[in-house]
Amino acid sequence: MALFGFGKKKESEKKASCCCGGKPAAEDAPCCSAQESQSGECCGKSADGICCVKVLGAGCKSCHEMFENAKAAVQKVALPVQAEYVTDIQKIAEYGVMSMPALVVNEKVVSSGKVLKSAEIEGILRGMLQ
């Protein structure tokens, strides 16, 4: 639908992104690879097997709490990635999540519908590192 400028972006307008489909957490943060994945799946080659941590939420208090817990867990596990907060309903729907907040690690939904504590998220991350 090109009306009102909502059409598809041209190739030249697309921003560089991580192979996970998102942007690297920071300029110096490693991404899975220099190339984007064609399948949309995370390759898991970065940060000892974890290339992205996302919290999906609508912006409510519970979702913000989950995001803060995820940031703390990522920092405690000492991963060189940052937690990302996704509020775009269309992107959330692409994950098939019906209840929020939800936690996504390496493009896989690992929890939805409840606020995880920082220690619980740490356990999930440590389990994925092994």
N, C-alpha and C positions, 0 to 999 in steps of 0.2 A: 504494500500500500504506500505509494509514493506521495500521496496527498499529505500535505502539512509536513513533509520532510521525514516521515517515519518509515521510509523504504529501507531496503538492505543497504549496508554500507559498501562502498567500493573497496576493492582490495587495498588501494593506497590510503584509505582512511582508517583501516583496522590497526589497532595498537598491537605492539609486540606483547606476547603473553607467554606464560609458562606452559609447558606441555599439558599441565592439568586443566588448562582452559582459563586460568586466572592469571593475574600479574604476579611477578616475583614480589615477595613481601617487602623487600627493600632493594635499592640499587646494587648493593654488594651481596645480597642474599643469593645463595645458589638456587638454581632451578633444576628440574630434572634433566634437561638438556637444552641445547641452544635451539632445537627445532620443536615445533608444536607437534603433539601427537595427533595423528589423523583419526584415531578411534575415540578421542575425548577422555580416555582413561589415563590415570596417572601412572607413570612408569616406575615410580618408587625408587629411583636411583639417587635421590637427594636426601640429605640429612639422615643418613643411616637407614634409609627405607621409608622415611616419611617426608613427602614433598609439600603437603598442604594440610592445614587444619582450618576448618570453617565452622562457624556457628550460623545456623539458619534461623532467622526469627523475624517477627513482625515489628519489633521495636518496643515491646512491652518490658515491664520491669523484670520479669522472669528471664526473658531473652538476653537482656543486658547483664543480668547476674551470671548467666551461663557463659557469656562472652568474657567477662572478667575472670571467671574461673578457668576458662580455656587458656587465656593469656598467661595466668599464673602457672598453670600446669606445663605449658610449653616452655616457659622460662625455667621452671624447676627441673625439667627433664633435660634442659640445656640444648634444645633443638635450634639450629640456625634458621628456622622459619618463624613467621609470626602468625598468630591466629587471625583469621579474617572474618568479618561480620557481614553476612549477606541478608539484605532486607527486601530485595527485588522479588516480588511474588512470582513472576514468571520463571526466574532462575530456581526458586525454591520448588516450584511445581515440576521442574525438569528432574529433580531428585526423587520425585514421587512422595514427598513428605506431606502428610496431612495434619500432623500435630506438631506444634513448636513449643519450645526450642528444639533444635536438632543439631547433632554433632556429626560432621563429615570429616573423615580422615582418608587421604589418598583417593578422593572422589567416591568414597563408599559411606553410606549412612550407617553409623555405628550406634546411634541413640536418637530417639525422638520422643517428644511428649513429656519429658521431665527435665528438671534442672539438675545436672550432675554437679557434684562437689568437685573441687580442684583435685582432691586425692583420687576420686573415681576416674577422672580424665587422665591423670598421671598413670594410673594402672592400665588404662586402655592403650595409651601411647607406648608405655614400656613393653606391653604385651606385643605390640606391632613391631617393636624394634628387634625382638628375638626371633 
